[in-house]
Amino acid sequence: MSKRKIDSRIPRCQSLIGTTFEVIKMLGGSATIQEITDKIIEILKLPDEIVDIQHSDSGNTTELEYQLAWARTYLKNSKIIENSKRGVWSLTSEFSNGVTIDVKGIIKNTVEKRKIKTQDNVSDEEVLEENEDEVPEEVRPWRRHIREVLINMDPYGFERLSQRLLRECGFSQVVVTKKSGDGGIDGNGKFRINGIFSFNVAFQCKRYKGVVGSPEIRNFRGSLTTDVEKGVFITTGTFSISAKDEASKPGKKQIDLIDGEEFINKLAEYEIGLKEIKDYEIDEEFFKSI
């Protein structure tokens, strides 16, 4: 197994299993990934410098997000939570009414399944070490592949892709400005709510392999003209905590953020350049016990 060095200040997935379950329960039995992440950061009082540490093998996932993805995968494999195509995680009916979970049992179950899969004579601790060939459900190989495709796209091609995605999301009159320059506007359009209310929106697209900070958000906001009521910042990377805070500062023009994970989710949802292939999870224990 290939071991990856992880900052010791970041909570590991095994320690996040119970907290993730309690947070989903606390949020009414269902929550988006961002809601789960934000609540765990609040509960564990994690400072920004820890939250913003990037996962070493990914340009648009933080290490905390990666560990939380594993925690959700453990819970899902134990049929405690389930997720919808829109990225909403919810408690299964069996665990929706105040039932407690056995975290040690969940981990033990994972250890046994991995031992069967690898057929290696290794200790439990070694089994729990990350294998470079294994990834949590939310970080599947196709997602890594599409990230690289997006990062290596022609800049104007990425802007046109963002234009297409915004149209699918309900925007109209979406125009790419075809002007370059950091901090500037890459395009604009209108967003209509319930066929009545409409907003003038400007957007910026950045193919980042890393973290977008608060200076980029401030620069973008500074480029917005008075007739623009809202801004949308799209990136293939992630947004730092300070960038998120800056985007939603009271009294200032609000900026909506679409990070790499959300961008990929939307591409999959609207099947833009992606086609779903049905797959099956094999329950080896079933075939052994029947």
C-alpha positions as CSV (number, residue, x, y, z in Angstrom):
1,M,0.0,0.0,0.0
2,S,1.2,3.5,-0.8
3,K,1.0,5.8,2.2
4,R,0.2,9.5,1.8
5,K,1.4,12.0,4.3
6,I,-1.4,13.9,5.9
7,D,-1.2,16.9,8.2
8,S,-1.7,15.6,11.7
9,R,-4.0,18.6,12.6
10,I,-6.7,17.4,10.1
11,P,-9.3,15.0,11.6
12,R,-9.1,11.6,9.9
13,C,-12.2,10.0,8.4
14,Q,-12.6,7.3,11.2
15,S,-12.9,10.1,13.8
16,L,-15.5,11.9,11.6
17,I,-17.9,9.1,11.1
18,G,-19.9,9.7,14.3
19,T,-19.8,13.5,13.9
20,T,-21.1,13.3,10.4
21,F,-24.0,11.1,11.5
22,E,-24.8,13.5,14.4
23,V,-24.6,16.5,12.1
24,I,-27.0,15.1,9.5
25,K,-29.4,14.2,12.3
26,M,-29.0,17.7,13.8
27,L,-29.8,19.3,10.4
28,G,-33.2,17.5,10.2
29,G,-32.1,14.1,8.8
30,S,-30.8,15.4,5.5
31,A,-28.1,17.9,4.4
32,T,-26.0,18.9,1.4
33,I,-22.3,18.2,1.5
34,Q,-21.6,21.9,2.1
35,E,-24.0,22.1,5.0
36,I,-22.3,19.0,6.6
37,T,-18.9,20.4,6.1
38,D,-19.7,23.9,7.5
39,K,-21.4,22.4,10.6
40,I,-18.5,20.1,11.3
41,I,-16.0,23.0,11.0
42,E,-18.2,24.9,13.5
43,I,-18.5,22.0,15.9
44,L,-14.8,21.1,15.8
45,K,-13.7,24.8,15.8
46,L,-11.3,24.2,13.0
47,P,-9.3,27.2,12.0
48,D,-9.2,28.5,8.4
49,E,-5.6,27.4,7.9
50,I,-6.5,23.8,8.6
51,V,-9.8,23.9,6.6
52,D,-8.0,25.3,3.5
53,I,-5.3,22.6,3.3
54,Q,-5.5,21.0,-0.1
55,H,-5.7,17.2,-0.7
56,S,-2.3,16.3,-2.3
57,D,-3.7,14.5,-5.3
58,S,-6.5,16.9,-6.2
59,G,-6.8,20.4,-7.4
60,N,-10.3,21.0,-6.2
61,T,-10.7,19.1,-2.9
62,T,-9.4,20.1,0.5
63,E,-8.0,17.4,2.8
64,L,-10.9,17.9,5.2
65,E,-13.4,17.4,2.3
66,Y,-11.6,14.3,1.3
67,Q,-11.7,12.8,4.8
68,L,-15.4,13.7,5.1
69,A,-16.1,12.0,1.8
70,W,-14.6,8.8,3.2
71,A,-16.7,9.2,6.4
72,R,-19.8,9.4,4.3
73,T,-18.8,6.4,2.2
74,Y,-18.3,4.3,5.4
75,L,-21.8,5.4,6.6
76,K,-23.3,4.6,3.2
77,N,-21.7,1.2,3.0
78,S,-23.2,0.4,6.3
79,K,-26.6,1.5,5.0
80,I,-26.9,4.4,7.6
81,I,-27.1,7.2,5.1
82,E,-27.9,7.5,1.4
83,N,-27.5,10.2,-1.2
84,S,-29.5,11.6,-4.1
85,K,-28.2,12.6,-7.5
86,R,-28.4,16.2,-6.4
87,G,-25.8,15.6,-3.7
88,V,-28.2,15.6,-0.7
89,W,-27.3,13.1,2.0
90,S,-30.1,11.7,4.3
91,L,-30.5,9.2,7.0
92,T,-32.0,5.9,6.0
93,S,-35.4,5.0,7.6
94,E,-33.8,2.6,10.1
95,F,-31.6,5.4,11.5
96,S,-33.9,8.4,11.2
97,N,-35.5,8.1,14.7
98,G,-32.9,8.7,17.3
99,V,-31.0,5.4,16.8
100,T,-27.3,5.5,17.8
101,I,-24.6,4.0,15.6
102,D,-21.7,1.7,16.4
103,V,-18.7,3.5,14.9
104,K,-16.2,0.8,15.9
105,G,-18.5,-1.8,14.2
106,I,-18.6,0.3,11.0
107,I,-14.8,0.5,11.0
108,K,-14.5,-3.2,11.7
109,N,-16.9,-4.0,8.9
110,T,-14.8,-1.9,6.5
111,V,-11.6,-3.5,7.6
112,E,-13.0,-7.0,7.0
113,K,-14.3,-6.1,3.6
114,R,-11.0,-4.6,2.5
115,K,-9.0,-7.6,3.8
116,I,-11.3,-9.9,1.7
117,K,-10.8,-7.6,-1.3
118,T,-7.0,-7.3,-1.0
119,Q,-6.4,-10.9,0.3
120,D,-3.4,-9.5,2.0
121,N,-2.1,-10.7,5.4
122,V,-1.9,-7.3,7.0
123,S,-2.9,-5.7,10.3
124,D,-6.1,-3.7,10.8
125,E,-4.1,-0.5,11.0
126,E,-2.5,-1.2,7.6
127,V,-5.8,-1.9,6.0
128,L,-7.1,1.5,7.2
129,E,-4.2,3.3,5.7
130,E,-5.1,4.9,2.4
131,N,-4.5,2.8,-0.7
132,E,-3.7,4.9,-3.8
133,D,-6.0,2.6,-5.8
134,E,-9.0,3.2,-3.5
135,V,-11.0,6.4,-3.3
136,P,-14.2,7.4,-1.6
137,E,-17.4,7.2,-3.6
138,E,-17.4,10.9,-4.3
139,V,-13.9,10.9,-5.7
140,R,-14.2,8.3,-8.4
141,P,-11.7,8.0,-11.3
142,W,-14.1,9.6,-13.8
143,R,-14.2,12.7,-11.5
144,R,-10.4,12.9,-11.5
145,H,-10.4,12.6,-15.3
146,I,-12.9,15.3,-15.9
147,R,-11.0,17.6,-13.5
148,E,-7.9,17.2,-15.7
149,V,-9.9,17.8,-18.8
150,L,-11.3,21.0,-17.4
151,I,-7.9,22.2,-16.2
152,N,-6.4,21.7,-19.6
153,M,-9.2,23.3,-21.6
154,D,-8.7,26.3,-23.8
155,P,-9.6,29.4,-21.6
156,Y,-12.3,30.6,-24.0
157,G,-13.6,27.0,-24.3
158,F,-14.1,26.9,-20.5
159,E,-15.9,30.2,-20.7
160,R,-18.3,28.8,-23.4
161,L,-18.8,25.6,-21.3
162,S,-19.7,27.8,-18.3
163,Q,-22.1,29.7,-20.6
164,R,-23.8,26.5,-21.6
165,L,-24.0,25.4,-17.9
166,L,-25.6,28.7,-16.8
167,R,-28.1,28.4,-19.6
168,E,-29.1,24.9,-18.4
169,C,-29.4,26.3,-14.9
170,G,-32.0,28.8,-16.1
171,F,-30.0,31.8,-17.2
172,S,-30.9,33.6,-20.5
173,Q,-29.2,36.1,-22.7
174,V,-25.9,34.6,-21.6
175,V,-23.0,36.3,-23.4
176,V,-19.3,35.6,-23.2
177,T,-17.3,38.9,-23.4
178,K,-14.2,37.3,-25.0
179,K,-12.0,39.7,-22.9
180,S,-9.1,38.5,-20.9
181,G,-7.7,39.9,-17.7
182,D,-7.6,38.7,-14.1
183,G,-10.4,40.2,-12.0
184,G,-12.6,41.1,-15.0
185,I,-16.0,40.0,-16.2
186,D,-16.0,37.0,-18.5
187,G,-19.7,37.1,-19.4
188,N,-23.1,38.3,-18.3
189,G,-26.7,37.2,-18.6
190,K,-30.1,37.4,-16.9
191,F,-31.6,35.0,-14.3
192,R,-35.4,34.9,-14.0
193,I,-37.3,33.6,-11.0
194,N,-40.8,32.2,-11.4
195,G,-41.0,33.9,-14.8
196,I,-41.4,37.3,-13.1
197,F,-38.4,38.6,-11.3
198,S,-35.1,38.9,-13.2
199,F,-31.6,39.9,-12.2
200,N,-28.7,41.1,-14.3
201,V,-25.8,38.7,-13.5
202,A,-22.1,38.9,-14.4
203,F,-19.8,35.9,-14.2
204,Q,-16.1,35.1,-14.0
205,C,-14.5,31.7,-14.9
206,K,-11.1,30.6,-13.6
207,R,-9.4,27.3,-14.3
208,Y,-7.6,27.1,-11.0
209,K,-5.8,24.0,-9.7
210,G,-5.8,25.2,-6.1
211,V,-7.5,27.7,-3.8
212,V,-9.3,30.9,-4.9
213,G,-8.7,33.5,-2.1
214,S,-10.5,36.6,-1.0
215,P,-8.4,39.0,-3.2
216,E,-9.8,37.4,-6.3
217,I,-13.4,37.8,-5.0
218,R,-12.7,41.5,-4.2
219,N,-11.2,42.1,-7.6
220,F,-14.2,40.5,-9.3
221,R,-16.7,42.6,-7.2
222,G,-14.7,45.7,-8.1
223,S,-15.3,45.0,-11.8
224,L,-19.1,44.8,-11.5
225,T,-20.9,47.8,-12.9
226,T,-23.9,49.4,-11.2
227,D,-26.4,47.7,-13.5
228,V,-25.2,44.2,-12.4
229,E,-27.2,43.0,-9.4
230,K,-25.3,39.7,-8.8
231,G,-22.0,38.1,-9.5
232,V,-21.2,34.4,-10.1
233,F,-17.6,33.2,-9.7
234,I,-16.9,29.8,-11.3
235,T,-13.7,27.9,-10.7
236,T,-12.3,24.4,-11.2
237,G,-10.5,24.7,-7.8
238,T,-11.8,25.5,-4.3
239,F,-12.7,28.6,-2.4
240,S,-10.9,29.5,0.8
241,I,-12.9,30.2,3.9
242,S,-11.9,33.9,3.6
243,A,-13.1,33.9,0.0
244,K,-16.5,32.5,1.0
245,D,-16.8,35.1,3.8
246,E,-15.9,37.9,1.4
247,A,-18.4,36.7,-1.2
248,S,-21.3,37.0,1.3
249,K,-20.2,40.1,3.2
250,P,-23.3,42.1,4.4
251,G,-23.7,45.5,2.7
252,K,-21.7,44.5,-0.4
253,K,-22.8,43.1,-3.7
254,Q,-23.3,39.3,-3.2
255,I,-21.2,36.9,-5.1
256,D,-22.4,33.3,-5.7
257,L,-19.6,30.7,-5.8
258,I,-19.4,27.5,-7.9
259,D,-16.3,25.5,-7.1
260,G,-14.9,22.5,-9.0
261,E,-17.0,19.9,-7.2
262,E,-20.2,21.7,-7.8
263,F,-19.3,22.5,-11.4
264,I,-18.7,18.7,-12.1
265,N,-22.0,17.9,-10.2
266,K,-23.9,20.2,-12.5
267,L,-22.2,18.8,-15.7
268,A,-23.3,15.4,-14.6
269,E,-26.8,16.5,-13.6
270,Y,-27.4,18.1,-17.0
271,E,-25.3,15.5,-18.9
272,I,-23.1,18.1,-20.5
273,G,-20.2,16.2,-22.0
274,L,-20.9,13.3,-19.5
275,K,-23.0,10.2,-19.9
276,E,-24.0,8.1,-17.0
277,I,-23.0,4.4,-17.2
278,K,-24.9,2.1,-14.9
279,D,-22.7,0.1,-12.5
280,Y,-23.2,-2.4,-9.7
281,E,-21.7,-2.9,-6.3
282,I,-20.9,-6.5,-5.7
283,D,-21.9,-7.9,-2.3
284,E,-19.3,-10.6,-1.9
285,E,-20.6,-11.6,1.5
286,F,-24.0,-12.5,-0.1
287,F,-22.4,-14.9,-2.5
288,K,-20.3,-16.5,0.2
289,S,-23.3,-17.0,2.6
290,I,-26.0,-18.1,0.3
